[in-house]
Amino acid sequence: PELFMSINLSSRQFALPGLIRTVDVLAEVTGVSAMQVKLELTETEMMEDTDHTLSQMQALRARGFGLSVDDFG
């Protein structure tokens, strides 16, 4: 079975304007397929700026990254 990695993103990281580009570059440099990565976000982070959150999430999903909600504790 193909393995995947979950990566927690802080609200500060998720709010960065260059997040999508950074994730793209990291996937390219490491050779990891987007389909092998699940990015975890907190509920709080998702509710802070819903328009920005939705835009970021759609861009990440379009690239094949998985998304999940995690309460981090």
N, C-alpha and C positions, 0 to 999 in steps of 0.2 A: 504493500500500500504506500501511496505517496504521503510523505510527511508534510506538515505545515508548522509555521511558527506564529505564535501570537505575540504582538508587540503592544505594550501599553503606551498610549500617547497622553501626555499631560495637557491640560487646557491651554497652557502657555505654548506648547509645541503645536497644538492643533490650530491655534490662532495665528501662527506665523504665516505671512504672505507667501513665502516660498516653500511651504510644506509639500505641495504636490511635486514640484521640481526636485526637491530633496529626496523624496521617496522614489521618484523615477530614477534618479542618479544612483541611489544606493542599490536599487534592484539591478540596475545595469552593471555596476561595478562588481557586485558580489555574484552575479549570474543567477540570482534567485528569481524564480518566476513569481509574478504577482499572485498567481493562483495558490502559491505556497505560503502566503503571508495573510494573516488576519490582524487587522488593526483594532485595538480595543479603546473605546472612548467611555467617559463617565456620563451619567445622565445629566449631571450639573453642566458639564461642558457643552452638551448638546442643546441645552436650554438657554445658554447665555446670549447667543446671537444666532437665532434659528436660520436666518437667511444665509449667513456665512457657513454655518454648519451643513445645511442642505447642499449648498454649492460644493463644498469640499468633499462631502460624502459621495455625491454624484460623480465627481471627477475621479475619485479613488475607485469606485465601483466600475466605472467605464474602463479603467485600466486593468481590471480583473482582481483587485485586492478585496479580500473579505473584510467585513466590518462586524463588530459585536459591541454590545454595551456591557460594561463592567463597573461595579460600584467601588472597586479598589479597597475593599475592606468591609 
